[in-house]
Amino acid sequence: MLTPEARKLLETEALDCLRYAKTEAQKKECIKDLPKALQQEVLDKKVCNPYKKALFSSNFDR
């Protein structure tokens, strides 16, 4: 079981790694050592962040 601090640190490191990964193999390497539940959370955040940014920026442009 991970402490909340350790979980947050792993999540941050994985998101940073994913941000700079250029290939699918590099992306898989970023999350392969994470616990399964944390892998899903990280992937959800990675997918949602660009959508949220686009959504919120388009609302402010109107």
C-alpha positions as CSV (number, residue, x, y, z in Angstrom):
1,M,0.0,0.0,0.0
2,L,1.3,3.4,-0.9
3,T,1.1,6.5,1.3
4,P,-0.7,9.4,-0.3
5,E,2.6,11.3,-0.7
6,A,4.2,8.4,-2.5
7,R,1.2,7.9,-4.7
8,K,1.2,11.6,-5.7
9,L,4.9,11.5,-6.4
10,L,4.6,8.4,-8.6
11,E,1.6,10.0,-10.4
12,T,3.5,13.2,-11.0
13,E,6.6,11.4,-12.3
14,A,4.5,9.2,-14.6
15,L,2.6,12.2,-16.0
16,D,5.9,14.0,-16.7
17,C,7.3,10.9,-18.4
18,L,4.2,10.5,-20.5
19,R,4.3,14.2,-21.5
20,Y,7.8,13.7,-23.1
21,A,7.3,10.2,-24.5
22,K,7.2,10.1,-28.3
23,T,6.3,6.5,-29.0
24,E,3.8,4.0,-27.6
25,A,6.7,1.9,-26.3
26,Q,8.0,4.9,-24.3
27,K,4.5,5.5,-22.9
28,K,4.2,1.9,-21.8
29,E,7.6,2.1,-20.1
30,C,6.4,5.2,-18.1
31,I,3.6,3.3,-16.5
32,K,4.7,-0.3,-16.4
33,D,5.9,-0.3,-12.8
34,L,2.9,1.5,-11.3
35,P,0.2,-0.4,-9.5
36,K,-2.8,-1.2,-11.8
37,A,-5.2,1.2,-10.1
38,L,-2.6,4.1,-10.3
39,Q,-1.9,3.2,-14.0
40,Q,-5.6,3.7,-14.8
41,E,-5.7,7.0,-12.9
42,V,-2.6,8.3,-14.7
43,L,-3.9,7.3,-18.1
44,D,-7.3,8.9,-17.3
45,K,-5.6,12.2,-16.3
46,K,-3.3,12.1,-19.4
47,V,-6.4,11.7,-21.7
48,C,-8.6,14.2,-19.8
49,N,-6.1,17.1,-19.4
50,P,-5.9,18.1,-23.1
51,Y,-9.7,17.8,-23.3
52,K,-10.2,19.9,-20.2
53,K,-7.8,22.6,-21.4
54,A,-9.5,22.8,-24.8
55,L,-12.9,22.9,-23.2
56,F,-12.1,25.6,-20.7
57,S,-10.1,27.7,-23.1
58,S,-13.0,27.6,-25.7
59,N,-15.4,28.8,-23.0
60,F,-13.2,31.9,-22.2
61,D,-12.9,32.8,-25.9
62,R,-16.7,33.4,-26.2
